[in-house]
């Protein structure tokens, strides 16, 4: 085997080990949380040794950041159709909220891990923040939302959703809670209740249909 082939084989092994560690981290964090999990937990769950972990990640925090990025990117893939077909920033924002809710309802482990990572010191991925603030600014510019600080609006939205998803997993609310939450947020930002209800209902149905198609595909 030449040097290039050997280097490629080593890179493939490292990629496979990194994937195994990320897959194992989902279960470890779901069970122990990001604060109580250590390298030994990740190594044991993945079936690799400490040397392999060190070759893949600089620290447990590095692994948490990578896992947070992976979950964010996977969630973002499920929003591509909405971004490509919906131009109205208010409708697109509602569509994103309903699709995120549907995804976390369909995969509670991933949703629970995402919630626990949000409460850790792992850096927050900027993707969601940037998308929300762009849509909020567009809606304000269109005269649909009140003129408010997009950071405050983001805090309200993300905080409400984290609490609602947590309550869903604890059995304190039902899946239709998303509709009421989206209506509340849209009206808080400036829409009439009638328009907020109509938009939320349409995107609730679309998200449910999309979740059904993904479940059938798998």
Secondary structure, 3 states (H helix, E strand, C coil): CCHHHHHHHHHHHHHHHHHHHHHHHHHHHHHHHHHHCCHHHHHHHHCCCHHHHHHHCCCHHHHHHHHHHHHHHHHHHCCHHHHHHCCCHHHHHHHHHHHHHHHHHHCHHHHHHHHHHHCCCCCCCHHHHHHHHHHHHHHHHCCCCCCCCHHHHHHHHHHHHHHHHHHHHCCCCCCCHHHHHHHHHHHHHCCCHHHHHHHHHHHHHHHHHHHHHHHHHC
